[in-house]
Amino acid sequence: MPAGLVISAPASGVGKTTLTLALARAWRNRGLEVQCFKSGPDYIDPAFHAAATGRASVNVDSWAMDRGTIAHLVSRGTDADIVLAEGSMGLFDGVAARGVSGTGASADIAEMLGWPVVLVIDPSGQAQTAAAIAAGLRDYRPGVRLAGVVLNRVASPRHEDLVRSALNDAGIAVFGALPRHAEISLPKRHLGLVQAEEQAEIGKLIDEAARFVAEHVDLDAVLRAAAGWSPQPAANGLNVTPPGQRIALARDAAFSFVYPHMLEAWRAAGAEITTFSPLADEGPDTSADVCWLPGGYPELHAGKIAANTRFRTGLRSFAETRPVHGECGGYMVLGAGLTDADGVRHEMTGLLGLETSFAKRRMHLGYRLAALAAPMPGHQAGARLRGHEFHYSTILAQPDTPLAVVHDATGAVIAETGSQRGRATGTFFHLIAEDR
């Protein structure tokens, strides 16, 4: 029977990902099978999990997914010895309005699956107050059980003693304390961590993190704290319709934000996926019946995308007879132009009239519920789609027919409607699931 834990924290940036990767690799080095998941809409962390464990990791999301879908996804951990779900933001951070099965908080997953929480606490600039924070998180929601804490970035042995003593007085187990260690810092950029596939030394970094954590954390105690877990047969599979039978998927450093569960769902439904690289000046497979451009970092490669005429010509030719859809960065590339952070405008493919700019950064972040006003690949007009939006671009023009009426998690209508022109469609949100 596998055992499960949720790795969470009071806030973002405390060290959840590093601890998750280190624990996963350390236990794998001991011969255990480790399965990871990511709570919430993160495209990047699952690839790090896979690098640490050798097993594919997927997202589970209580705002966008029902319990049946979550049960289906986590059932892949049935043959593992230990299952780790890495949280997002702080333990109880979600949206104000409940979604399909929760608010998107990591605590929803912990309670739903009965997995205890290991908190990563960074006590920088404090001492006994760290225990008050941990105790508050422990007591905030009765259905969420705290297993214990790992201290991160402790300043000195004296600092550690003060924090440990306060946590012990509060009845909270301390599994270990990590001093500051710059060598295992994961590089970041504006949408989060630099992606695993972009880091040639990622294996060595994870190995060093595992060595460091094994030296300072009681791995056996953490393992004993995990809850035995019997996965229940899922009544529902993934509620995802593939956009076509043969899908040409843009895939490179500029187009990499794809939820793993989406690709698995497409394949499970019988679809074939062929990949191509716009950065290598490749066009979509001409035998495909639909082309899908996911998000990523087109703003970092806008000049090259603009110069790659075979890609742009091939995509335009494809769109004359078959549907093309873009999400976020892919949507921007389907547009008329993209202005980079230096204020330089780059001509994009022109399949849509969208103009976006990174010269004045404006963050767009949050869950999205879209009611389609027109069909898009895989979904008919009237379908209700749940997704998530995260980018720093500003819309300069969005002149085409709106694709959907889009609401945020509070129910407010937002301006990022997506676009439809001919056979081309695009959205700023990344699709997670369709409402049943």
Secondary structure, 3 states (H helix, E strand, C coil): CCEEEEEECCCCCCCHHHHHHHHHHHHHHCCCCEEEEEECCCCCHHHHHHHHHCCCCEEECCCCCCHHHHHHHHHHHCCCCEEEEECCCCCCCCCCCCCCCCCCCHHHHHHHHCCCEEEEECCCCCCCHHHHHHHHHHHHCCCCCEEEEEEEEECCHHHHHHHHHHHHHCCCCEEEEEECCHHHCCCEECCEECCHHHCCCHHHHHHHHHHHHHHHECHHHHHHHCEECCCCCCCCCCCCCCCCCEEEEECECCECECCHHHHHHHHHCCCEEEEECHHHCCCCCCCCCEEEECECCHHHCHHHHHHCHHHHHHHHHHHCCCCEEEECHHHHHHCCEEECCCCCEEECCCCCCCEEECCCCCCEEEEEEEEECCCECCECCCCEEEEEEEECCEEEECCCEECEEEEECCCCECCCCCEEECCEEEECCEEEEECC
